[in-house]
Amino acid sequence: MTDNLNTDLQEPIPEEPIVGDEAAADTERLYRATVSKIVVREREKAYNKAKQELRMEQEQQMQQQAPQAAPQVQSPQGSFGGMPVPQTAEDIQRMIAEHVPQYLQHQANEYQHKQFADGFVSKMQAAEQQYPGLEAKLEELNWEAPGTLALAKMVNNLDNSGDIMNELMENPEKMGSLLTLIHEQPKLAQNKLASLSKSIKTNQEALASEKSANQPIGQLKSSVNAGVDDHNLTVEDLRKMFPR
C-alpha cells in the first residue's frame, strides 16, 4: 500500500482544510518552513542546471543554423524552436527567476504529499491491530483514482482515521456516497466525514459504558464497604450492601 500511495500522489488532490483557520495556518507554516529549508540548498543547483541547459540549447541552435547544402528556412535571430534564447547573463538570470519558484513549489508539494502518505500508512498499520484484515481490504482500493486519494487525505486529518476507514470498508455504500460528494461537493464530504467521526466516538463510548456496567459483582468496588476488612463484615454491613 505504501508503494501505491507514494506512486499515485502525483495526481492532483483537492486541497480543502478540515478545520478552518487553524488548519490553514498550519498549512501555511508548513509551506514556509519547507521552502526556507530547501531554497538555500536548491537555488544554486537550479541555477547551474538552468544555465547548463540554456548553453546546450544555444549550441544546438548554432549547429542547426550552420550552412547546409540545400537552403533552409532559418528561425528568427535570437530564437530557438520559436522560443527566445537568452543572449546575456541578465537574460539567464531572468529566466531562472521565473522557473526557480515553480521548482521550489514542486519540491514543497512533493514533501507535503510524502508527509501525508507516511502518516496515513502509519495510522492504518496501527489500526490493523484493532481491525485485523483492514490493510488487505485497503490494498483492493483503486488508489489511482483521485477521489480515493482525496478521501484518504480528508480521513487522515481526523484523529480516529483507522476507525473511520474500517467503517467505510465495512459499509461500501457510505464510501460511495462520500466519493460522489468529494467529486461534486468537497465541503459537504468533509462535513459528513466529521459527523461520521463523531458518531463512531459516541458509539465507542456507549459500548465502553455498557461493558463497565455489566462487570460481575465481584469486580465492583462497593462504596459502602470502602475501607472495611471483608473478613470482619457484620450482618448490618451486609444489609447495607444488599438492601431488600
LOMI-621289 format. One record per residue: z negated, x negated, y negated of N, C-alpha, C, O in turn. Coordinates in steps of 0.001 Angstrom, whole numbers, plus 524288, in hexadecimal, padded with zeros to 5 digits. Layout:
<rs>
ZXYZXYZXYZXY ...
</rs>
This chain:
<rs>
800007FCC7804BA800008000080000800007FCB07FB238026F7FE1B7F73D 7FD3E7F82C7FB4B7FD117F4B37F6B8802797F2CA7F551803DF7F2A47F0B8 805A27F1457F95680AE77EF567F84580E3B7F3957F5D6811307F2937F22D 80DC17F8727F7E6810CE7FCB77F5C480F967FD987F00E8131C7FE3D7ECD9 80A947FD9D7EECC809007FE947E96680AF07FA497E5D680D277FB667E1B7 80A227F5467E75C80BA67F0F07E3FD811837F0C57E3368135C7EF1D7DF17 8148C7F2827E73881A387F27E7E6C381C1E7F6D87E33F81FAE7F6127E01C 819C47FB6C7E3BE81BB6800037E10481976800C37DBA981AEC8047C7D8FC 816087FD777D9FB8139B7FE337D4DD817577FD187D066816067FDF67CBDB 81C117FB277D1AB81FE37FA4F7CD8D8221A7FF727CBA0824457FFA87C756 82199803BB7CEC782379808C77CD0A8204A80A9A7C86B81B97809997C83F 822B080D497C49B81FAF80F287C00D81BBD813377C1A081CE4816A47C4CC 81726812E07BF79812EA816827C0A38114B819227BB9C8104C816797B7BA 8110181E477BB9380F47820DC7B6C680A0E81ED07B5188066381E9F7B832 809AA81D427B02C804CC81B247AE0D801CF81F7C7AB5580306820D77A6E2 7FDEB821AF7ADF27FAC1825CD7AB9E7F50A824737AC4C7F353823D77B0BF 7F1F5823F17A8217EC67822B17A8AA7E97A827217AB347EB0082BA97AAAE 7E557825E87ADEB7E24B829DC7B0AB7DE0E82C157AD337DD14830CA7AD54 7DB94828E67AA2C7D71182ACF7A7407D75F8294A7A1847D3FF8267779F92 7DB4B82B1979ED97DB7E82AED7992F7DB3782594796C97DD65821CA798CA 7D86782559792507D861820AB78F137D60C81BF8791D37D7D9817957910C 7D20D81CD27950B7CF8981860797A67D3528159279B407D383810C479B4E 7D6648189679E507DA438162A7A1C57DE808137B79EA47E04E80F447A017 7E021815ED79A4A7E42581383797037E23480E69794B47E51F80A9A7945D 7DD3C80E567931B7DB0C80985790EF7DAC1805447950B7DBD6800B7793F1 7D943806C7799DE7D8FF802EB79E1A7DE61800B279F387DEF47FBFF7A00C 7E2608041A79F3F7E7B18024C7A0377E9827FE8C79BFC7EBFF7FA9579D18 7E8377FFDD7970C7E9BC7FC75792AE7E7157F731793107E98D7F32A7922A 7E1FB7F72A794697DF347F231794E27E16C7EEF0799557E1FC7EA2F798D9 7E2B07F18879DB77E4F07EEB07A2257EA257EC417A0A87EB477E7CD7A211 7ED4C7EF3779DCA7F2697ED3479C3A7F1CE7E875798AF7F45B7E47679980 7EE687E8E6794BA7EDBD7E4987910B7EB957DFBB793BE7ED407DB5B792A6 7E7DC7E08F797467E5A07DC1679A097E9B97D97179D727E9EE7D4A679DC3 7ED007DC9E7A0027F10A7DA7C7A3687F4F97D7497A0507F6667D2F67A1DA 7F6B67D97979BEB7FA997D6BA798BC7F86D7D1A67969F7FB1D7CDA97969C 7F3917D1C6794D57F1487CD08792977F0B37C8B4796A47F0F07C41579553 7EFEE7CA3779B9E7EF587C64879FB77F4887C3C77A12F7F4CB7BF207A25E 7F8AC7C6F37A1167FD9A7C4D37A30D801377C2CE79EC5804E57BFEB79FE4 800347C44B799D7803F67C2E6795CB804567BD0E79503808A27BAF979472 7FFD37BA4F794F67FFE97B4A179425802A57B1EF798A4805B17AE4B797DF 801867B3C779D62803C47B1527A1FD8099B7B24F7A27A80C8E7AEEE7A436 80B3A7B6FD7A0EB8109F7B87C7A1E08144D7B76E79D4E8190A7B72B79E14 8123C7B6D27988C815B17B665794078194E7B1A17946781E097B20C793A7 816FC7AD1A7959481A217A85A795D981DF27A89F79A658226C7A6EB799F8 81C187AACE79ED081F927AB377A34E824227AEE47A224828987ADC47A38B 823027B33F79F97827257B6EF79E3B82AF67B48779A5982FAF7B55B79AB6 828E17B18A796A182C3A7AF07792B382FFE7AB347954F834B27AB5579453 82DE27A7CE798A4831277A3E579B3E8352C7A66A79ECC839A27A4A879F28 8337D7AAA27A176837197AD467A4F683B937AFC47A1EA8401F7AF597A36C 83A3C7B25A79DA083E477B4DB79A6F841FA7B0CE79824846B67B1A379804 83FD97AC6D796538431D7A85879404846DA7A6177981584B677A50F796EF 844E07A55879CDA8482F7A33C7A0FA84C987A7067A259851107A56D7A31B 84B477AC117A2A884F497AFEB7A3F1853687B04079FA38580F7B0C67A0BA 851AB7AFF279AC9855647B02B796758590B7AB767967C85DB07ABFA7955C 856F77A6E7797C485A427A23F7981685E497A2CB79C6F862CE7A14579BD1 85C987A4FB7A0D78603A7A5C37A52A864947A9857A3958691B7A8B97A4FD 863397AD977A0AD867337B14A79EEC86B157AEA579B3F86FC77AFA379B81 869167AB4C797D886C8F7A8887943F8704A7A4EC79730874E47A48D795D9 86E4B7A24679B2D871A079ED779E4D875DB7A1F87A11B87A5E7A0547A160 874567A6807A3338782F7A9CB7A5D487C517ABBB7A201880EE7AC127A34F 87A997ACFD79D5087E4B7AEC379957882367AA7F79804886E17AB8979784 8804C7A5AE79773883C27A15479629887B57A07079A8388C3E79F4079973 8860A7A0FF79F638899C7A0487A3C388DCE7A4857A3D08925F7A3737A4E0 88C387A9537A2AA88FF97AD9A7A2B6893CE7AD4179E2E898357AF2679E95 8922D7AADD799E68958A7AA7679555898FE7A5937957489C077A4AD791D6 8988B7A26C7999589BD879DC479A0B8A18F79F6B79AA58A29D7A39779CC8 8A54D79C32798C88AAEE79D92799288AC8A79E7279ECF8AB1679B717A245 8AF867A28879FB58B16F7A3E67A4E18B7637A3A67A4E08B9DC7A3967A0C1 8B9A87A3817A9988BF597A34C7AA0A8C1D37A82F7A7C08C5D67A7DF7A51E 8BF797ACAD7A8BD8C1857B18F7A6A58BE287B3387A2118B9727B2447A218 8C0767B5B279E1A8BD697B76A799938B9447BB5579B438BA477BEB879E86 8B4B47BADF799148B06D7BE6879A448AE527C0A2795338AE717BE2479117 8AC647C564795A28A9FD7C7DD7911A8A47F7C5B97908B8A1357C667793FB 8A38C7C32578C3389E757C0C278B5089A9D7C4CA7893189C047C85478641 895BF7C41D78ACA891AA7C76C78893890DF7C5E9782F3891CD7C1677818E 88F347C97377FB388E377C81D77A3E88A8D7C37F779DB886FA7C2EA77D06 88B737C02F775EB888357BB8E7753B8827D7BD2777492881297C0D9771CC 87F327BA2D777438799B7BB41776CB877B87BF9F77A48873747C1B17797A 87AE57C11777E3C879377C533781D387A497C38B7875F87DA17C03B7885B 877777C5D578AFA878277C4AE79088877AA7C9CC7937E873877CC3E7939D 87C1D7CB63795F287C0E7D050798BB87AF67D4F179530878A87D8D1796DB 87C9F7D4887904587BA27D8BB78C9A8764C7D88678A1E875127DBB7786BD 873107D4C778BC086DCF7D436789A386D9C7CF6A7862986FE27CB6578781 86AF47CFB9781BD86A987CB2C77E43867AB7C6B0780D6863AD7C77878368 869BB7C1F1780188673D7BD43782308647E7BA7177DBB866E97B96D779B3 85F847B92877E5B85CB97B68677A1C85F1F7B131778FD8606B7AE4477C94 85FAE7AFFC7740D8620F7AB187726E85E117A7257707185F307A27977047 8597B7A8ED76EF28558F7A57976CAD8504D7A64E76F5184F887A9FB77252 84CAD7A2B876E168475E7A33E7702C844D37A84176E48841BA7AAA577113 846297A9DB76975843F57AEB176760845C97B36C76A80842D47B71A76B6A 84AD17B33C76C2684CD87B77F76F61849EB7B7D07748F848997BC0B7766B 848F17B342776D4846157B31D77BCA840997B54B77B1783EBE7B86377E45 83E037B3A2776DF838B97B586775D4838AD7BB7577530835257BE1E77714 83CA77BD7D7727F83CDE7C31D7719783D9A7C61B776B383B167CA1D77793 841087C42777A0A841EE7C6C477F0883D157C6927827783BCF7CA5878528 83A647C22078256835927C1A7785618317B7C5787835C82EB97C7F778669 8311C7C5E777E2C82D517C98577BDB82E5F7CF1D77D8482AC67D24B77DCF 833567D05777E9C834B47D59F7804C833797D68978609832277DAE678790 833E67D2717893F833667D32178EE082DF57D1E8790FB82C5C7D433794E5 82B187CE6378E82825EC7CCF679082822367D19F790B981F817D23F794A6 821F17D4F878CA681E6D7D98278D0A81FAE7DD01791AC81C247DF187942B 824C27DDA7792D8826367E0CA797628244A7DE3C79C6B822607E0DC79FF6 824D67D91E79CAA8230B7D6487A14A81D257D6D17A1F281B3D7D7BF7A643 81A467D63A79DA8814947D6AD79DE8812E67DC3179F6C80F2B7DCE37A260 815AA7E01C79D63814737E58079ECC815507E65D7A49C812407E9027A735 8198B7E4167A69E81AA57E4867AC39816497E20D7AF6E8149F7E4407B35F 8146C7DD7A7ADC38102F7DADD7B08780B317DE1B7B05F808687DE7A7B446 80A107E0707ABE6805637E3B27AB65805BA7E8747AEF3801DD7E9ED7B167 80A587EAE07AF4080B0D7EF677B2AA80A4E7EDE97B860807D57F0C37BB5B 80C767E9697B9E280BD17E7A77BF4A8060F7E6B87C090804417E7FE7C4D5 803387E4827BCD97FDA67E3877BDA77FAB57E8AB7BE687F7707E9187C1E8 7FBD97EC8B7BB2B7F9377F1907BB9B7FA8A7F43D7C0C07F7217F6927C337 7FF7A7F3EC7C2648010A7F64D7C7567FE477F3B27CBF47FCB37F6507CFAA 7FDB77EE887CBB07FB0A7EBBD7CFE47F5437ED3E7D0127F30A7EDF07D447 7F2DD7EDBC7CB7A7ED687EF607CB407ECBA7F4C27CDAF7E8FF7F5B17D092 7F05B7F84E7CC827F0227FD8C7CEC07F0B67FD607D4AE7EDAE7FFD57D77F 7F4987FA7B7D6927F5937FA407DC347F0E57F80B7DF1E7EF3C7FA387E312 7EEC27F3B87DD2B7EA467F14E7DFC37E5967F4FC7DFCC7E2DE7F5727E3BD 7E4A67F79C7DB627E0317FB277DB087E0C57FFD47DE9D7DD098015C7E13B 7E56B8021E7DEC27E647806C17E1FB7E5C1805787E7C37E32D8084A7EAAF 7E834801377E9637E7ED7FFAC7EEE87E24B7FE937F07D7E0A5800167F4BE 7DF5A7FBFB7ED217D9E07FAD37EE497D6B87FFD27EF017D37A800297F28A 7D7A8803AE7EBAE7D4D3808A67EC1A7D64480B8C7F1177D2E680DEC7F392 7DB3280B607F2937DCD580E157F7527DAB080B5E7FC367D96E80DF280012 7DA488063A7FC0B7D7F48036B800757D233804CB801087D03E8054880566 7CF7A8056B7FCA57C9FD806FE7FCD77C98180C937FEE07C5EC80DC0801DB 7CD14810057FD4B7CCE9815797FF087CE10815F6804D97CC75819C280752 7D0D9812218070F7D2078123380CA77CD0A8124F80FE57CD018147E8142D 7C8D280FFB80DE87C3DF80FF7810C57C1B181579811447BF54816D28153C 7C27A818A380D447C08181E0280D497C463821C880FBF7C2E1825AA81227 7C9648209980F1E7CD7A82403811367D11D820CB814B07D54D81F37812EE 7CF9D81FC98198D7D2E181CA481D0D7D85E81EF981D957D8FD823B081E4C 7DC3F81BA781D3A7E1A781D6881DA87E44081E87818757E8EA81FB18184B 7E14D81E328142F7E38481F6380F0B7E7EC81BA080D9C7EC0281D4D80BB6 7E71D8169380E807EB27812C080D107F032813A0810207F478812F980E07 7EFAD8151B815147F4578161F818387F76781ABF815FF7FC3681ABB815FF 7F49B81EAB8141E7F73A8232E811B97F9E48219D80CA27FE348236480B77 7F75081E4D809A47F99881C97804B17FE8D819648058C8021F8198080254 7FEBF8168B809E7803688137180B1A80831816EB80BCE80C998152680B0C 8075E81BDC80D4080BB881F6480E4B80E09821B780951812358241A8097B 80B5D8210A804E480D5F8231F7FFFA81225820097FE22812C581B737FF6F 8156E8228F7FB2681A04820027F8E18186A81D6C7F3C28187981FEA7EFA6 816FC8186B7F40181526815A27EF668199A814027EBCF818A9811F47E790 81E71814E97ED78822D9813CB7EA06823A0818227E60582645817607E213 8215381CAA7E70A821D6821077E36781E52820297DEA8819A281F4A7DF4A 8207A820617D9F081D4681F927D53B818B2823557D4E981487821E87D2FB 8196A828297D6C98153382BF97D6928108482A607D9D080C1082B507D842 81176827F77DE5080D278263E7E1A480A06821F67DEF880538821FF7DF1A 80CB981E507DC9180A0D81A1E7D9C58070F81C347D50F802C181A687D3E7 8095B81FFC7D25B806AF8224F7CDDD801BC825167CF9B7FDB6824BD7CCFF 801FF827D87D4027FD6482A7C7D6157F92B8268B7D77C7F4998274C7D630 7FAB0822537DA237F6E581E4F7DB9E7F45781BE87D6D27EFAB81AC27D6D9 7F76981B287D2B67F537818DE7CDF47F14081C867CB6B7ED3181AC27C98A 7F2628218D7CB5A7EEAF825587C92F7E9AE825867CC6B7E55F825887CA49 7EA48825AD7D1927E5BB825DD7D50A7E277820F27D4707DDAA8212E7D49F 7E50381C827D3B87E243817867D3517DE8C8175B7CEAB7DACE814577CEB1 7DF8581A877CAB67DC3481A9A7C6187D76081E0A7C6BA7D41F81E467C332 7D6DE820B17CB237D252823FC7CC2F7CE90821137CFC47D03381DE67D2FC 7C977822317CF307C59381F057D1F07C50A820537D7B77C28B81D607DA94 7C74B824A17D9887C724825E57DF217CCB18261B7E1547CE42829EB7E3CF 7CF9B821EC7E05B7D520821AD7E1DE7D5F0822877E7B37D9798255F7E94B 7D2A48200C7EAE47D33B820927F0887D282826257F25C7D576828027F5AA 7CE97828DB7F03E7CDAA82E507F1A97D257831B77F02A7D3EA8352D7F31B 7D484830AF7EB937D8EA833DA7E9B77DDBC833097ED217E044836D27EEAD 7DF0682E227EE507E3A582D1F7F1857E30182F5E7F6F77E6C8831517F938 7DE4D82F257F91F7DD6B831897FE3C7DE3B8376D7FDF67E096839BA80177 7DC48839DB7F9CF7DCF883F827F91B7E2BF840E67F8B37E479844C87FAF4 7E5B683DC97F5DF7EB4B83EDC7F5417EE4D83E017FA577F1EE840EB7FB8C 7ECC983A037FD4C7EF6C83910802477EE2683D518063C7F16583EA280987 7E96B83F76805EA7E7E5843B0809737EA50848E8807D27EABC84C7F80AFF 7EBE484951802E97EE1E84E35800DC7F33884CFA7FDF97F34284C9E7F92D 7F78184C55800DD7FC8084AC77FE7C7FE5A84E7E7FA398011784CE17F69D 7FCD9853887FAA37FE94857327F69E7FC40855DA7F1497FEBB856B67ED42 7F77C853BD7F1477F51A852147EC5A7F80F84D6C7EA107F8FC84D297E55A 7F985849C47ED757FC7E845407EB9B801CA846EE7E9848038B845017E579 8045B84A897EC488096F84C697EA7F8092284EF37E52680C8484E227E1D5 8050B8520C7E4588044C854917DF44803808508C7DAF48059D851197D6AC 8007284C807DC177FF728486D7D838804618454C7D7008055E844007D27A 80772844167DAFA80C43841217DA1A810108442E7D6A9812C9841EB7D367 81039849517D76A8138A84C917D413811A884C717CE72814C684BF67CAD1 80C8384CE17CDBB80A4F84CBA7C87780B288476B7C5DF80C3B847227C131 80AAD8433B7C8EB80B7A83DFE7C6BD810F783D777C482811BE83B0E7C06B 814B983FB77C73481A2983F657C56C81B1E842D17C0A681DF7841487BD17 818BD8477C7C08E819EE84B397BC69815C784B5E7B81E8171084BCE7B381 810CF84B007B9A380C7884B687B5E38083E8476B7B75280450848E37B9AC 808EF8426F7B5FA8053383E577B7807FF9D83F6A7B5BC7FBEB83E4E7B89B 7FEF68418E7B1137F9B2842957AF197F6E7846A27B2707F23E846177B37C 7F9AB84AA87B41E7F75684E977B7897F5E284C327BCCC7F1F484DA97BF25 7F9078488C7BE9E7F7CC845E07C38A7F2B9842D17C3087EF89842CF7C6A1 7F1F3840407BEA57ED1683D617BDB67E869841117BDB27E45B83FEB7C003 7E905845807BB107E4BB849487BAD27E36D84B6B7C03D7DEDC84C207C191 7E77084C6C7C3517E68D84E7E7C88D7E3E184A737CC027E08084BCE7CF26 7E55A8458C7CB777E2CA841647CE727DD11840DB7CCDE7D9B0840227D036 7DBF9841357C7D07D690840E47C5FC7D359845647C8287CED2844AC7C99E 7D5B084A0E7C8617D30184E9A7CA947D20184DE07D0687CDD284F387D25C 7D5E384BBD7D32F7D53C84ABF7D8C57D0F0846C17D9B37CDC58475E7DD45 7D0D0842B17D6867CCC183EB17D6F97C751841147D6567C3C283FE87D95B 7C6B5844667D26D7C1A8846E77D1727C02984A8A7D5E67BB9D84AC17D771 7C3F984D667D7F87C2F2851057DC4A7C12184E1B7E12B7BD9184FDE7E3E1 7C398849A37E2497C209846857E6D77BC6F8449D7E63C7B964844D17E9F3 7BB11842C77E19B7B5B9840F37E0A67B1C98455C7E15C7ADA9844977E3B5 7B30F849FA7DF547AF8B84E7C7DFCE7AEAE84FE67E5837AA44850EE7E71E 7B2DF84FF37E8967B269851377EE237AF2A84D237F1097AC0C84E7A7F472 7AFE58482E7EFB17ACDC844127F23F7A7108448B7F0FA7A3C3843B47F45F 7A5D0845E17EC217A055846987EAA179DF084B3E7ED767996C84B097EF1C 7A0F884F767EE0879F04854147F0C679DFC852DF7F68279A128549B7F8B3 7A17E84FE77F8F17A0BA84E777FE6C79BF584AFB7FF167990A84B84802DF 79B2D8476B7FB677969D843FC7FBB279195847197FB2578DC5846007FDDD 7917F84AF47F7B178CD984E3A7F6FE78BCF8517C7FBD878754852197FD7B 78FFE853937FE2478F5D856B8802DD78D528536D8076178A0C8553280A6C 78F4284EA9807C978D7184B2D80BEF787B3849E180B41784C1849B080F0D 78622848FE80668780A1847D48055677D2E84C778069C778E284BCE808A9 77F078512F8056877BEC855E58066977B658570480C35777A18598380DDB 77F248553380F5777F1685642814F377C88851F08182577D04851EB81CEE 779D284E448159E7771784A2F8187F772C684C9481BDF7706A8507481A49 771AB84A5C8208576D5B84C46823CB7682F84C0A820D37676B848A681D80 764A284FAB8220E75F9884FF681F5B75CA584AD881FBF759FC8494C81C0D 75D13848318242B75A3784357824EE75BE383F0C8213A758F883B5182063 760B883F8381EE97629A83B8281B567615283CB7815A9762508398781233 75F1584162814B275DCE842E680F617584B8414A80E05754D9841638115F 7576B83FD68093E7524883E3C8075574FC0842DE804A1751B3844B7800A3 74B78844BE806BF748D28493D80474745C6847967FFA6742CD843CF7FFCC 7468A84A7A7FB51743A08494B7F69073DE384A9D7F73673A8A848217F4CF 73CB184E897FA767373B850007FB637346484BB77FE4972FC384AC87FD5F 7373984909801E0734CF845298053F7351B83FAE802FA7338C83BEC8058C 7371A83F287FE2A737B8839FF7FBE3732808373C7FB7472EC8839597F941 73238832767FD9472D7682F5B7FD2972960830A8801367251882E7A800FD 72A7B83427804F7726A6835B7808E97280D8333F80E1772CA18333980F8D 7245D8313A810D57252F82EDC815F77266E83328819D97236D836DD81A6B 72B00832AA81C9D72CA2836B28204E7289583799824957283183BEE826A2 725928339B825F4721D18342B82A4071CD5836EA8287F719998385782BC2 71C2C837AC8236E7176783A188216E7187183F6081EEE715668411F81BA4 71CC1841FE8207571DEF8471881E47719EC84B18820117182E84B178248D 7188684E7E81C6B714DC852B381DAE717E1857B981E8971C8D857FB81D6E 7153F85BB48207F717B5860CA821357199B862E781BFB71DBE8655581BAA 7168C861F5817E17180A863C8812AF71D0D8611F810CF7205E8639680E59 71D9085BFB81205722538592E8109B7271385B7A8135B72B3B85C0981102 7267485CC98184972AC685EFF81B4372C588645081926730F88659D818F5 7286D867698178B7299F86C8A8155C72CB986C0F810487302F86F3980F35 72B708680A80D2472E4F8673C80846733EA865748095673787866E180680 734968625880D6B739C38605C80EAD73D428648D81109741FC8648F81025 73AF3868228140F73DFC86C28816BD73BB4871818157E73959873F4818E5 73C5C8735F810AD73A3A8788880F4673D1487CD281235741AB87C538138E 73A38881148132B73CA48857C815EB73FFA888C4812347425088CA3813D6 
</rs>
